[in-house]
Structures are given as structure tokens and as C-alpha cells.
């Protein structure tokens, strides 16, 4: 809201140089205070079962395997047992031996934190980007779903041409991509750019999914459509 939004005039350079004037250190203090008072803290889903999608996997010599990502929901503490599911047919279990964020060791990680989780009992090759780390038994994998999809127009970065049943794009879900087979409804011959419709998808690999999860359909360098999962198989 333009009438209510605070605007603070100042110079970061002056503040860095130790200028105590109106536009120096004082302005930066005012800016931080305005951010704290005007921008509400986001609600963190800490009361739900822990889940984090893996963005990157690293192996640290002498310590073990680290999975990095943003915690989607819940809380994790050192010593807990977790499951790593999705992408691969076999689920693996591991023990959390440490949590780090920006080179600081944490006692716990919670929803919204971008962190690295040290996993004991597995090798780097056992896990990959696109999988999720979760509380044992809380997440299921699926190989098919129905979704409500909006097909992007060419000017929005989408395709020029329509697509048909048996179209095979990539679905980008959380942090991973998977090839999908698209089936259009029986009464729809083709999906035109700009259409909103319900479609069915079969996945090449099992993925950790839940109803209400958003995803993007991609083909080459194009984002073909964006969707939300409505039913799982």
C-alpha cells in the first residue's frame, strides 16, 4: 500500500564509512527498524511432519554425506532418524548427525531454513537432487496424478503450438525434474496455449507427491505450463 509504506532515505556507502549524519548509520538503523515493523514474519509450518527437498548432495571427507535444501515444513534435530524417498525405487534411512546453516552449527532446523543436513549411514551415490528427506512413514511416492494445468502462451514464455495426448515434457516438482506422459481429457483433442484444463500424468520415476503441490511443465528452455496436483495414483 503506497500511502502506508515507509520510505527511508539514506546511503549504504556513508554508513559503511561510519558517517553518523542523517543519511549514514542512522538511516540504516531506521531502515532495519522499518522492515521489522512493517513486513510481517512469514508463518512457519513447524507443527507439521518434517520435510526437506534435496537441492544438492555433497560428501565431506571424514564426516559423511550432506544434503542441502530449504526445509519445507516441520522441525529437525540432531540424532533423529529420517527417510529419503522419491526418484529411486528404493527408500533409504539415515540418521541426522548435524545441521549447518551458513557455516554455523545448529541444534535444530525449522521450516523456512536453508540448511545442510549431515546424514550418517549413507553414501553420496545413495541419494540425489529431487528426493525428499522426511519423517519415516510421513511421505508416499506415486507414479501418476491428475492436475489442473494452465498452458502458457508464447508471450508468457510458453509454446507456439498446441500439444496432444502422449506429449512427453518434463515436470519440475520441488527440486527435481521427471519425464511425464500427458493424457488429455477424452473430450479435449488438444491443449492450446492459454488453455486451463485438467490432465492426467504418468511419471517415469516415482516421486514424493501430495495433493495441492504445485509444479511446472518444461520442454527444452520453455516453461510450457504450471499446475497443481488434484489427485494421486
C-alpha positions in Angstrom: 0.0 0.0 0.0 1.7 3.1 -1.3 0.2 5.5 1.2 1.3 3.5 4.2 4.6 2.1 3.1 7.6 3.7 4.9 10.4 5.1 2.7 13.7 5.7 4.3 16.3 7.9 2.6 19.9 7.0 3.2 23.3 5.9 1.8 24.8 2.5 2.5 28.2 3.8 1.4 28.0 6.6 4.0 27.0 4.1 6.7 29.9 1.8 5.8 32.3 4.8 6.0 31.0 5.5 9.6 29.1 8.7 8.7 26.9 9.5 11.7 24.8 12.0 9.9 21.2 11.9 8.8 21.9 9.7 5.7 24.5 7.5 7.2 24.4 4.9 10.1 21.2 6.5 11.5 19.3 5.9 8.2 20.3 2.2 8.1 19.1 1.8 11.7 15.8 3.4 10.7 15.6 1.1 7.6 16.1 -2.1 9.6 13.5 -0.9 12.2 11.0 -0.1 9.4 11.5 -3.5 7.9 11.0 -5.2 11.3 7.8 -3.2 12.0 6.2 -3.1 8.5 6.9 -6.5 7.0 5.2 -9.4 8.9 7.1 -12.5 9.7 6.0 -15.4 7.5 4.1 -18.2 9.1 6.4 -21.3 9.5 4.7 -24.7 9.3 6.7 -26.0 12.3 3.8 -28.1 13.6 3.7 -30.5 10.6 5.9 -33.6 10.0 9.4 -32.6 8.8 10.1 -32.5 5.0 13.0 -31.1 3.0 13.5 -31.4 -0.7 17.2 -32.1 -1.6 18.8 -29.4 -3.8 22.4 -30.6 -3.6 24.4 -33.6 -2.2 28.0 -33.4 -1.0 30.4 -35.8 0.5 32.7 -34.4 3.2 35.8 -36.5 3.9 35.8 -37.8 7.5 32.3 -36.5 8.2 29.8 -38.1 5.8 27.2 -37.1 3.4 25.4 -33.7 3.4 22.1 -32.9 1.8 21.3 -29.2 1.3 17.9 -27.6 0.7 15.2 -25.5 2.2 13.1 -27.1 5.0 9.5 -27.0 3.7 7.8 -27.9 6.9 8.4 -29.2 10.4 11.4 -29.3 12.7 14.6 -31.5 12.6 17.1 -32.1 15.4 20.4 -34.0 15.5 20.1 -37.7 16.3 16.7 -38.1 14.6 16.1 -40.9 12.0 14.9 -39.8 8.6 13.8 -41.4 5.3 15.0 -40.3 1.9 12.3 -41.1 -0.7 11.5 -40.4 -4.4 13.3 -40.6 -7.8 14.8 -44.0 -6.9 12.8 -47.2 -6.4 14.3 -47.9 -3.0 13.7 -45.8 0.1 16.8 -45.3 2.3 17.0 -44.5 6.0 19.7 -42.3 7.7 20.5 -40.6 11.0 20.9 -36.9 11.2 24.3 -36.3 12.8 24.4 -32.5 12.4 22.7 -29.4 10.9 24.5 -26.4 9.5 23.4 -23.0 8.2 25.9 -20.5 6.8 28.8 -22.2 8.5 27.1 -22.2 11.9 26.2 -25.5 13.6 22.6 -25.6 14.7 20.8 -27.7 17.4 17.7 -27.8 15.1 16.4 -26.7 11.8 12.9 -25.5 11.2 10.5 -24.7 8.3 11.9 -21.8 6.1 15.6 -22.5 7.0 18.0 -23.0 4.1 20.5 -25.5 5.6 22.7 -28.6 5.2 21.8 -31.8 7.0 24.6 -34.2 7.8 23.4 -37.8 7.2 25.1 -40.8 8.8 24.8 -44.3 7.4 24.5 -43.5 3.6 26.8 -42.7 0.7 26.6 -39.7 -1.7 25.6 -42.1 -4.5 22.6 -43.4 -2.5 20.7 -40.0 -2.7 20.2 -37.3 -5.4 18.6 -34.0 -6.1 14.8 -34.2 -6.3 14.4 -36.6 -3.4 12.9 -35.6 -0.1 14.2 -36.1 3.4 11.3 -36.7 5.7 10.0 -38.2 9.0 9.8 -42.0 8.5 6.3 -43.0 7.1 5.1 -39.5 6.5 5.6 -39.2 2.8 4.5 -41.6 0.0 5.7 -41.9 -3.6 3.5 -42.0 -6.7 3.9 -42.6 -10.4 0.7 -40.9 -11.6 -1.5 -37.9 -10.8 -4.3 -35.7 -12.1 -3.7 -32.0 -12.2 -5.3 -28.6 -13.1 -2.9 -27.0 -15.5 -2.6 -23.6 -17.2 -0.8 -23.8 -20.5 1.4 -20.7 -21.0 1.0 -18.5 -24.1 4.0 -17.8 -26.3 4.3 -14.2 -25.0 4.4 -15.7 -21.4 7.4 -17.9 -22.4 5.4 -21.0 -23.5 4.9 -22.9 -26.7 3.6 -21.5 -30.0 1.8 -24.8 -30.9 -0.7 -26.9 -29.1 0.1 -30.3 -27.6 -1.8 -33.6 -27.7 -2.2 -36.8 -25.6 1.1 -38.7 -25.3 3.0 -35.4 -25.1 6.2 -36.0 -23.0 7.5 -32.9 -21.2 9.5 -32.6 -18.0 7.6 -32.0 -14.8 9.7 -29.9 -12.4 8.4 -30.8 -8.9 10.0 -29.2 -5.8 13.7 -29.5 -6.8 13.7 -32.4 -9.3 12.6 -33.0 -12.9 10.9 -36.1 -14.2 9.7 -37.1 -17.7 5.9 -37.4 -17.8 3.3 -38.8 -20.3 0.4 -36.4 -20.6 -3.2 -37.7 -21.2 -5.8 -35.1 -22.1 -9.5 -35.5 -21.2 -11.5 -37.6 -23.7 -13.5 -34.5 -24.9 -10.3 -32.4 -25.5 -8.4 -33.0 -28.7 -5.5 -30.6 -28.0 -4.3 -28.2 -25.4 -3.8 -24.7 -26.8 -1.5 -22.0 -25.4 -3.7 -20.0 -22.9 -6.0 -23.0 -22.0 -6.8 -24.1 -18.5 -7.7 -27.7 -18.2 -7.5 -30.9 -16.1 -5.0 -33.5 -17.4 -3.6 -36.9 -16.2 0.2 -37.6 -16.0 2.2 -40.8 -15.7 5.7 -40.3 -14.3 8.8 -42.1 -15.5 10.2 -42.3 -11.9 8.4 -42.4 -8.5 8.2 -39.0 -6.9 7.2 -37.9 -3.4 3.9 -36.1 -4.0 0.9 -34.8 -2.2 -2.4 -33.1 -3.3 -2.1 -29.3 -3.6 1.6 -29.5 -4.6 2.5 -27.1 -7.4 4.8 -27.9 -10.4 5.9 -26.6 -13.7 5.9 -28.4 -17.1 9.0 -27.7 -19.1 10.2 -28.6 -22.6 13.8 -27.5 -23.6 14.2 -24.0 -22.5 10.4 -23.3 -22.3 8.0 -23.4 -19.3 5.0 -25.0 -21.1 2.6 -24.8 -18.2 2.1 -24.5 -14.5 -0.2 -26.9 -12.5 -1.4 -28.1 -9.2 -1.9 -31.7 -8.2 -5.5 -32.7 -7.6 -5.5 -36.5 -7.3 -2.7 -39.1 -6.8 -2.3 -42.7 -8.1 
